[in-house]
Amino acid sequence: MSARKRTIVLTGASSGIGAVAAERLAEQAADLAVVGRNPERTRAVAERVGGTAFLADFDRLDDVRSLADALLDRYERIDVLANNAGGLHSRREATTDGHERTIQSNHLAPFLLTNLLLPRLIATAQDTAEGERPPRVVSTASLANLFGHIRLDDLDWEKRPWLGGWRAYGTSKLATILFIRELAERLTGTGVDAYSFHPGTVVTSFGRSSGLIRFGNWVTRGNYGIPADAGAVPLIALAGDLPVGAPSGTYFDELKANGRMRAQARDAQLGRDLWSLSAQLTGVA
């Protein structure tokens, strides 16, 4: 293990698997940037793990830009960026930036944050000593990618039925996998790796606006999935100080490499086109 204290930026860290991962990663002597939207919960987690709280609402891309500025000002090195924030929305709603909330919070905002922090991650890789783990970008995806479908002419889901937001959610997680695979290609030779993962069906406050999740929770008395402690395991493993043992760009189903993906996730040209469109929508050069 590395003797140097590693800096980990963890979004979605104020609750669920993010809060659990923050505690476990802090036990590995990591310096944690605890990023969340809720001020009280975010600060409570940061205080508990000895990290630093950063507030950002991913429904506002200006918040993401301000977050990146604050992180770059605070940390000379960034070893891990864990994109864990996101959500499922039962009603279609637009953000202040004019995008559908699901695709913005689950894909466009992490895409923007990653690109703004990439120069620091690459610089960290160039300054990484022998025996230290290379910097990583880790993004929380989902098995729900299997019922997603990306249409570059309808990323904001204006031309398709909403259906409780589930297909839009699956599409956003399909976009996450494509983004990480394309990012891994673009990072070849830089010393920075990129991974995505499905945490499992986790029982947390996630998706509490969804009637389907509320029904499942009622029918099973809260036992429809695994607890947050179990769901956080792959996030801790990928953001932690141990070797990953799989090529950069790999999508994990929990701890199993090469998890099930929709065919679109393997479409390299779609990944490049999605990157170009995402860059255009977020103002990334």
C-alpha positions as CSV (number, residue, x, y, z in Angstrom):
1,M,0.0,0.0,0.0
2,S,1.0,3.6,-0.6
3,A,2.7,5.4,2.3
4,R,1.4,8.7,1.0
5,K,-2.0,9.9,2.0
6,R,-4.2,9.7,-1.1
7,T,-6.7,12.4,-2.0
8,I,-10.1,11.0,-3.0
9,V,-13.0,13.2,-4.3
10,L,-16.2,11.4,-3.6
11,T,-19.5,12.8,-4.9
12,G,-22.9,11.6,-3.6
13,A,-21.1,11.1,-0.3
14,S,-23.8,12.4,2.1
15,S,-25.9,9.3,2.2
16,G,-26.2,5.7,1.0
17,I,-23.2,3.8,-0.4
18,G,-21.3,7.1,-0.7
19,A,-21.5,7.7,3.0
20,V,-20.4,4.1,3.8
21,A,-17.6,4.3,1.2
22,A,-16.4,7.6,2.8
23,E,-16.0,5.9,6.2
24,R,-14.2,2.9,4.8
25,L,-11.9,4.9,2.6
26,A,-11.0,7.2,5.5
27,E,-9.9,4.0,7.4
28,Q,-7.3,3.6,4.6
29,A,-5.8,6.9,5.5
30,A,-7.3,8.7,2.6
31,D,-7.8,12.5,2.5
32,L,-11.5,12.8,1.5
33,A,-13.3,15.5,-0.3
34,V,-16.9,14.7,0.7
35,V,-19.2,16.1,-1.9
36,G,-23.0,16.3,-1.5
37,R,-26.0,18.5,-2.0
38,N,-27.5,18.4,1.5
39,P,-25.5,20.8,3.7
40,E,-26.2,19.1,7.0
41,R,-25.7,15.5,5.9
42,T,-22.6,16.4,3.9
43,R,-20.9,18.2,6.7
44,A,-21.8,15.5,9.2
45,V,-20.2,12.8,7.0
46,A,-17.1,15.0,6.5
47,E,-16.7,15.6,10.2
48,R,-17.2,11.9,10.9
49,V,-14.5,10.8,8.5
50,G,-12.1,13.7,9.1
51,G,-12.6,15.0,5.5
52,T,-13.6,18.3,3.9
53,A,-17.2,19.1,2.9
54,F,-17.9,20.5,-0.5
55,L,-21.5,21.4,-1.5
56,A,-22.8,21.1,-5.1
57,D,-26.2,20.6,-6.7
58,F,-25.7,18.7,-10.0
59,D,-28.9,20.1,-11.3
60,R,-26.8,23.3,-11.8
61,L,-23.8,23.0,-14.0
62,D,-22.4,26.3,-12.5
63,D,-22.3,24.5,-9.2
64,V,-20.2,21.8,-10.8
65,R,-17.8,24.4,-12.2
66,S,-17.6,26.1,-8.8
67,L,-17.0,22.7,-7.2
68,A,-14.1,22.0,-9.6
69,D,-12.6,25.4,-8.8
70,A,-12.8,24.8,-5.1
71,L,-11.3,21.3,-5.4
72,L,-8.4,22.5,-7.6
73,D,-7.7,25.3,-5.1
74,R,-7.7,22.9,-2.1
75,Y,-5.8,19.9,-3.5
76,E,-2.5,19.9,-5.2
77,R,-3.0,16.2,-6.0
78,I,-6.1,14.2,-6.8
79,D,-5.7,10.4,-6.8
80,V,-9.3,9.3,-7.2
81,L,-12.4,11.0,-8.6
82,A,-15.4,8.8,-7.6
83,N,-18.5,10.0,-9.5
84,N,-21.2,8.5,-7.3
85,A,-23.9,11.3,-7.3
86,G,-27.1,10.9,-9.3
87,G,-30.7,9.9,-9.1
88,L,-33.9,8.5,-10.5
89,H,-36.8,10.9,-11.0
90,S,-40.4,9.8,-11.3
91,R,-41.5,12.9,-13.3
92,R,-39.7,14.5,-16.2
93,E,-38.3,17.8,-15.1
94,A,-35.8,20.2,-16.6
95,T,-32.8,21.7,-14.8
96,T,-31.9,25.4,-14.8
97,D,-29.5,24.5,-17.6
98,G,-32.4,23.2,-19.7
99,H,-31.6,19.5,-19.6
100,E,-33.6,16.6,-18.3
101,R,-32.6,16.1,-14.7
102,T,-31.7,12.4,-14.9
103,I,-29.2,12.8,-17.8
104,Q,-27.7,15.9,-16.3
105,S,-27.2,14.6,-12.7
106,N,-26.1,11.1,-13.8
107,H,-24.1,11.9,-16.9
108,L,-23.5,15.6,-17.9
109,A,-22.5,16.9,-14.5
110,P,-20.0,14.0,-13.8
111,F,-18.7,14.4,-17.4
112,L,-18.1,18.1,-16.8
113,L,-16.5,17.6,-13.3
114,T,-14.3,14.8,-14.7
115,N,-13.0,17.0,-17.5
116,L,-12.4,20.0,-15.3
117,L,-10.3,17.8,-12.9
118,L,-8.5,15.7,-15.5
119,P,-5.4,18.0,-15.8
120,R,-4.9,17.6,-12.0
121,L,-5.4,13.8,-12.2
122,I,-2.9,13.5,-15.1
123,A,-0.4,15.7,-13.2
124,T,-0.8,13.5,-10.2
125,A,-0.1,10.4,-12.4
126,Q,3.1,12.0,-13.7
127,D,4.2,12.7,-10.1
128,T,3.3,9.2,-8.8
129,A,6.2,7.3,-7.2
130,E,7.0,3.7,-7.9
131,G,4.8,1.4,-5.9
132,E,2.0,3.9,-5.6
133,R,-1.4,3.2,-7.3
134,P,-2.2,5.2,-10.4
135,P,-4.9,7.8,-10.2
136,R,-8.4,6.6,-11.1
137,V,-11.8,7.9,-12.2
138,V,-14.6,5.6,-10.9
139,S,-18.2,6.1,-11.9
140,T,-21.3,4.4,-10.4
141,A,-23.3,2.9,-13.2
142,S,-26.1,0.3,-13.0
143,L,-27.4,-3.0,-14.4
144,A,-30.3,-0.8,-15.4
145,N,-28.1,0.1,-18.5
146,L,-29.7,-3.1,-20.0
147,F,-33.0,-1.3,-20.6
148,G,-31.5,2.0,-21.6
149,H,-31.2,3.3,-25.2
150,I,-29.2,6.3,-26.2
151,R,-30.5,8.6,-28.9
152,L,-28.2,11.5,-29.5
153,D,-31.2,13.4,-31.0
154,D,-33.1,12.9,-27.8
155,L,-30.7,12.9,-24.9
156,D,-33.1,15.1,-22.9
157,W,-36.0,12.6,-23.4
158,E,-38.4,15.0,-25.1
159,K,-39.5,12.6,-27.8
160,R,-40.2,9.4,-25.8
161,P,-42.7,8.4,-23.1
162,W,-41.4,8.9,-19.6
163,L,-42.8,5.7,-18.0
164,G,-41.8,6.7,-14.5
165,G,-38.3,7.6,-15.5
166,W,-36.9,4.1,-15.5
167,R,-35.8,4.0,-19.1
168,A,-34.3,7.5,-18.8
169,Y,-32.4,6.3,-15.7
170,G,-31.2,3.2,-17.5
171,T,-30.1,5.3,-20.5
172,S,-28.1,7.7,-18.2
173,K,-26.3,4.7,-16.7
174,L,-25.6,3.3,-20.2
175,A,-24.1,6.8,-20.9
176,T,-22.0,6.4,-17.8
177,I,-20.5,3.1,-19.1
178,L,-19.9,4.6,-22.6
179,F,-18.3,7.7,-21.0
180,I,-15.9,5.6,-18.9
181,R,-14.9,3.4,-21.9
182,E,-14.2,6.4,-24.1
183,L,-12.4,8.2,-21.2
184,A,-10.1,5.2,-20.8
185,E,-9.2,5.4,-24.5
186,R,-8.5,9.1,-24.2
187,L,-6.4,8.5,-21.1
188,T,-4.1,5.9,-22.7
189,G,-0.5,6.7,-21.9
190,T,-1.4,9.3,-19.2
191,G,-1.2,6.9,-16.2
192,V,-4.8,7.5,-15.2
193,D,-7.3,4.6,-15.2
194,A,-11.1,4.7,-15.4
195,Y,-13.7,2.2,-14.3
196,S,-17.5,1.9,-13.9
197,F,-19.5,-0.5,-11.7
198,H,-23.0,-1.7,-10.7
199,P,-23.3,-1.7,-6.9
200,G,-26.1,-4.2,-6.8
201,T,-29.8,-3.5,-5.9
202,V,-29.2,-1.4,-2.8
203,V,-31.9,-0.5,-0.2
204,T,-31.3,3.3,0.4
205,S,-33.2,6.5,0.0
206,F,-32.4,6.3,-3.7
207,G,-35.4,6.6,-6.0
208,R,-37.8,7.4,-3.2
209,S,-40.0,9.4,-5.6
210,S,-40.5,6.2,-7.7
211,G,-43.9,4.4,-7.1
212,L,-42.3,1.1,-8.2
213,I,-39.5,1.4,-5.6
214,R,-42.0,2.4,-2.9
215,F,-44.2,-0.5,-3.8
216,G,-41.2,-2.9,-3.7
217,N,-40.2,-1.5,-0.4
218,W,-43.7,-2.0,1.0
219,V,-44.1,-5.6,-0.3
220,T,-40.7,-6.7,1.0
221,R,-40.7,-4.6,4.1
222,G,-37.5,-3.0,3.0
223,N,-35.8,-6.3,2.1
224,Y,-35.9,-6.1,-1.7
225,G,-32.2,-5.6,-2.1
226,I,-28.8,-5.5,-0.3
227,P,-27.9,-3.0,2.4
228,A,-25.7,0.1,1.7
229,D,-22.7,-1.6,3.4
230,A,-22.8,-4.3,0.8
231,G,-23.5,-2.0,-2.1
232,A,-20.5,0.2,-1.2
233,V,-18.1,-2.7,-1.5
234,P,-17.2,-2.3,-5.2
235,L,-16.9,1.5,-4.8
236,I,-14.5,1.0,-2.0
237,A,-12.5,-1.6,-3.9
238,L,-12.2,0.5,-7.0
239,A,-11.5,3.8,-5.2
240,G,-9.2,2.1,-2.6
241,D,-5.5,1.4,-2.5
242,L,-5.4,-2.1,-3.8
243,P,-4.8,-3.2,-7.5
244,V,-8.0,-3.5,-9.6
245,G,-6.8,-6.4,-11.7
246,A,-8.7,-5.4,-14.8
247,P,-8.0,-3.1,-17.8
248,S,-8.9,0.5,-17.7
249,G,-12.4,1.0,-19.1
250,T,-13.8,-2.1,-17.5
251,Y,-17.4,-2.2,-16.3
252,F,-17.9,-4.2,-13.1
253,D,-21.1,-5.9,-11.9
254,E,-20.4,-5.6,-8.2
255,L,-16.9,-7.2,-8.0
256,K,-17.2,-9.1,-11.2
257,A,-15.3,-7.6,-14.2
258,N,-17.1,-7.4,-17.6
259,G,-20.6,-7.2,-16.3
260,R,-23.6,-7.4,-18.5
261,M,-24.0,-4.4,-20.8
262,R,-26.4,-3.4,-23.5
263,A,-24.9,-3.7,-27.0
264,Q,-24.7,0.1,-27.4
265,A,-22.2,0.1,-24.5
266,R,-19.7,-1.6,-26.8
267,D,-20.2,0.9,-29.7
268,A,-17.0,2.8,-29.8
269,Q,-18.2,5.3,-32.3
270,L,-21.3,6.0,-30.2
271,G,-19.0,6.6,-27.3
272,R,-17.0,9.2,-29.3
273,D,-20.2,10.8,-30.6
274,L,-21.7,11.0,-27.0
275,W,-18.5,12.6,-25.8
276,S,-18.6,15.2,-28.5
277,L,-22.3,16.0,-27.7
278,S,-21.7,16.1,-24.0
279,A,-18.7,18.4,-24.5
280,Q,-20.9,20.7,-26.5
281,L,-23.7,20.7,-24.0
282,T,-21.4,21.4,-21.0
283,G,-19.0,23.8,-22.7
284,V,-15.9,21.5,-22.4
285,A,-13.2,22.3,-24.9
